[in-house]
Amino acid sequence: MNSALTLRQLLTEAVAHLPDADTDSARLDAEVLLCHLLGCNRAHLRAWPERELDAGQTAAYRDLIARRADGEPVAYLTGRREFWSLDLRVTPATLIPRPDTETLVEQALAFIPADAQWAVADLGTGSGAIALALALERPHCRVVATDLSAAALEVARDNAARHRIGNAEFRLGPWFAPLAGERFQLIVSNPPYVRADDPHLGHGDVRFEPLSALTSGTDGLDAIRQLVAGAAHHLAPGGRLLLEHGYDQAAAVRELLQNHGYTEVMGWRDGAGVERVSGARLD
């Protein structure tokens, strides 16, 4: 008797095991993980719902679903995340790039002329998402990305190589330390900005992400304070600093910028209408 399960049967079983089983997100997670296992796209699942999986494939898929049900992010399970149309490799050593951060890229590109030959720095680059998006869109610029984690930089370098982006370089060290003596027309960062006691840290996907890339002191602003103060020593005259921050931190970040002598202090909202990015000019 044939006991093999079809794609349709496995997906139905998988969705039932995931939190919020009656939502579109559960179905999407189940399909993405099955496509990852089979090396196919979601159209294949719909075209061949009666395809049967062997026992090894079924066991491997059930393991992926169990890990997702426990909260492990899909991006870590697949090792991939799309950001700014780039298919990026991600690992537990890197923060998972989020759509919110594309707001930072959009505003950075708005300041960089299309043919500019600027020096741009991305601090705390993680998977390299921001640096590579900027380098891709502004091929005449030189983008320098730093990170404290050697494991994260290995991932970022791999992403650059996979996409054949040659105008980005990656340096090991905290914030400005690898940039001694250099100045840039633009500095960007998506630093840690979550409060150390934020209860959300114990729930959902963030439980699996590197804590050092998420939290920054009792008010979440320690890293941003360092960046605002340090950028003054690495911005060229008229250069700009752009920072991503928490949904309720815009006023505090802009006050920091003003208190450190920056001008043209402004902010931008993400696609959900949340004040997500603040920036300013240093004359």
N, C-alpha and C positions, 0 to 999 in steps of 0.2 A: 504494500500500500504506500502510495506516495504521500509523504508528510511534509514535503517542502512547502514553504510559504511563498506567496506571490508578493510583488511590490505593494499592491493594494492592501493585502492583509497585514503586511509588516508595518506600513504607514498607519493603518488604523490602530494597530496595537501600540505603536510608538506614541502617537498623539495622546492616547488614553493614559499613558504613564507620565506624561509631562504636566507640570503645573499649568493651570489655566487651559485645560485640554479643549475647552470649547471656543478658544480664540484663534484668530488667524496666525498669531505669532507662534503658537505651539505647532501648528501645521507647517509653517515656514521652517522652523527649526528642524522638524523631523525630515522634511524634504531636503534641506541643505545638507544635513548629516548623511543622508542616504546617497545623495549625489557625490559627496566627498568620498564615501566608501567605494562607490562604483566607478568614479571617474567620469561621470556623465553630467548633463544639465537637467534642469527640472522638466523641460519638455519631454525628455526621454521617459520620465516617470509617468507622464500622462499618455504618451504614445504606446507604452508597453506595460500596462498595469498588471498583466497576467504573467510577466516574466518571473521565474522562480529563482530564489537564491539558494545556494548550497548551505550546508550546516555551518561551515566556517564563516561565511559572510553574514549569516543570520546572527551568530554569536557575537561577531565583531560589532554589528550594528546595535544589538541590544546593549552591549557595553557602552557604546557612545551615548545611547539614550539614557542609560542609568546615570552616567556622569553628568549629562545635561540636566536631568531631573534633580541632581544634587546641587545644581547651581553653576557648574563649570561653564564658562562662556563658550559659545559656539566658535568664536574666533580662535580660542586656544585649542579646541578640539579639532578644528580643521587646519590650524596654523596659518590662516589667511584672513585678511580684512581689506575691503576696498575703501580707499580714501582718495578723493579728488581724481577719480577714474583710474587710480593706480591700484593694482592687485599687490598688496603688501604682505610680506611674511611677518607674523607676530608670534611671540613666545611669552611664557610667564615672566620673562625678564623685562618685557616692555608693556607699557600701558596700551590698551586697545584704542586705536584712533576712533574718534567719534564724529558724527556729522556736525556737531556744534563747533568743532575746531575748524571746519571749513570757513567759518566766518572770519577767523583770524587770517587765513590764507587770502580770502577775498579782499580784505582791507589792506593787507600788505601789497597785493598786486595793484590795488588802486593808487598806491603811492609810487610804485616803481614804473617808470616809463618803459614801454615795450622794448626799446632798443638800448636800455640803460646797461652800463657796465659797472654796476655797483658792487661793493662788498657788503654782503648780508650775513648776519649771524643768527642761528637758531639755537637757543640754549635749553638744554634738557631734551634732546631730540628724540630719545626713545627709539621707536622703529624707523625714525627718519621721515615720518609722514609730512611734516610741515616743510622741512628743508628740501625734500625731493619734489614736492608740489611747486615750490617757488623756483627751484632750479629748472624744472621742466618748462614752466611757463615763461621764465626769463633766462634763456640759454646763454646770454652774454654776461650775466652776473656770476660772481663767485660766491658760493654759499658755504659758509663754515658752520658746522654743527658740533656741539659739545654735549657730552654726557658723562656722569660720574660712573656709570656702569659699563664695564668692558663687554659684558654679555649683550647689553642693548646695542652698543656700537657695532658689534659683530653682525647683528640683525640688520641694522641700518646700512652698513656697507654692502651686505648681501642684496638688500633691496635696490640700492643704487646700481649694483652690477647687473642685476636681473633686468632692470629697465634701461640699462645703458645710459645712465645719467652721469656724465663725466665732469660736470662743473660744481659738484658738491664734494666736500671733504669732511672727514669726521675725526674729532680729537677727543682724547680721554681727559677728563678732569671736571671739577665742579664749576659750574657757571662760567665766569670770566677767566678762570685760571689758565686755560689753554690759549688765551687770546692776548697774552702780554705784549704790550707795545703796539697793538693794532687798533685801528678805528674803522667804523662801518657806517654806511649811510642809513642802514636800517638794522635794528635788532628786534627779534621776535621771540616769544616764549609762551609755551603752555605749561607753566610750572605747577607743582603741587599747591593746592589752595583749599583743601578740605580741613576743617577743624579736627584736631586729634581725637576729640571725644564725640565726633559725629556718629549718631546711632546707625546711620545708613552703611557704615563700614562693615557692619556685621551681617549684612543681608545682600543677597543677589550676587551678580557677577563680580562686584568689586572685592569680594572676599578672596578672590583668586589673583587679583592684580597686585603688583609690587607696592607695598605700603609707602615706600619712600617716594614713589611717583604720585601719591595721592595726598598725603597729609603734610601740613606745614605749620606746626605750633598750635597754641591754644585758640587762636582766632583765624588760623588758616592763612595768615598773611606774611609769615616769616620769610618765605622765599621771595615773595613779591617785593618786600622791603629791600632785600639784598639786590635784586635786579634793578630796582629804581635807583638805588644809591650807586651801584656799580656801573650802570650804563653810561653815566656821565663821563667816565674815564675811557670809554671805548666808542662813543659816538662821534662821528665827524661833525663839524659845525653845520647846524641845520638838520642833523640826522634825527631819526624818529625811533621811539621805543613803542612796541605794541605788545600788549599782554592779555592773555585769556585769564578769566577769573570766575569766581562763583557767582551764582544768580543774585546774591544779596550783597556783593562786595564792591559794586561799581563806585559808589560814593566814596568809600574808604580808599580805593585805589587811586581815584582821581585827586583826592586830597593829598595823598602821598606824592603824586607827580607835581602838583602845584607847590607843595612845601619844599621840594627839591629844585625848584627853579625852572621847571619845564613850562613851555608855552603851548598854545593851541591844544589844550587838553580836551579830549573828546571821547565819545564812546559809541559803540554800535551794538545792535541787537541781533541775536541769532534767528533762525527760521521760526522758532517758537515765540518770538517776541521778547526773549529774555536778554537783559543787558549782560553781554558775554565777553566783550572785548573793550579795553580802554587803551588809549595811546596819547602820545604827546611828542612835541618837537623840542630839541635842545639847541638853543642858539649859541 
